[in-house]
Amino acid sequence: MQDNAAVYRTQETLALGKKLIDETVQSFNDVKVTDRSLIWNTDLIETLELRNLLGNAATTIHAAEARKESRGAHAREDFKERDDVNW
């Protein structure tokens, strides 16, 4: 995320980031929780946290790539102006 969806973004970095995050999300299907205990199961908690973070990361980078403008902290180097008409 830091490399491909940082504060200053371009179409090229966002497109690469989308590809990489989609591959990473897909690879999450291979993650397994081996600890089956119900008390202090850090393996389960960390797996659930990772699933949540991956979903947030994918949503963020897909939305950033779709936005063809700069607005607030979402700055695009290839679209420097706000587009209030279309957004």
N, C-alpha and C positions, 0 to 999 in steps of 0.2 A: 504494500500500500504506500509506503513512504517513497518508493522509487517511481511508482506509476500513477499515483493519485495524490501527489503532494500539493502544497498550496498553489503553486504555479504549474498549470497543466497545459498540455497540448493534445491534439487529436492522436498523434502517434503514440505518446506514452499511455494515454487512456485506452486506446485500442489494444496495445500489448498487455496492459493491466487486466482488461476484461478477459482476454484469452487465458492469462495465467490464473486469475481467480476462479474462472470456470473450471479449469483443470484441477485446481486445488479442492474446490467444492466437490467435484466428481470423485476425487480420490478419498474423500471423507467416508464414502461407502465401505472402504476397506478397514476403517478403524473399528477395533473391537475392545470391549471392556472385559477384562479377565477377572477382576475382583468382583465377586458376587455378594459381598457382605452388605448389610443395610446400615451399618453404623460407621461413621467416619470414612466413607468410601471416597477418597480423594481421586481415585482413578475415574469414577463415574462423574464426579463434580467437574473435573478438568475436561472430560469429554463433552459434557453438556455446555460448558463455557466455550469450548472451541467451536461447537456447532453453532452457537449463538453468534460468536465473533465472525465466523465465515459468512453467515447470512447477512450480517450487517456490512461486512466488507464488500460482498457482491452487490448489495443494494446500492451502496455508496458509489462504487466505481461505475456501475451501469447508469445510474442517474447522472453522474458527473459527465460521462461521455455523451449522453443524450442532450444535455444542456449546452446549447451553442451560444453562450453569452458568459460574461463575467458578472457576478452578483455577490457583493459582500466578500466573504472569505473564499468563495468559490471562483477563483480567478483563472481565466483561460488566457494564455499568452497569444493564442490564435484568434480569439474573440475578445477584444479589450473593452468593448462597450456593453452596457446593459441593453436588453431588448425588451422594453416594457410592452410593446405592441403584441408580441407573440408569446410572452411568458407572463 
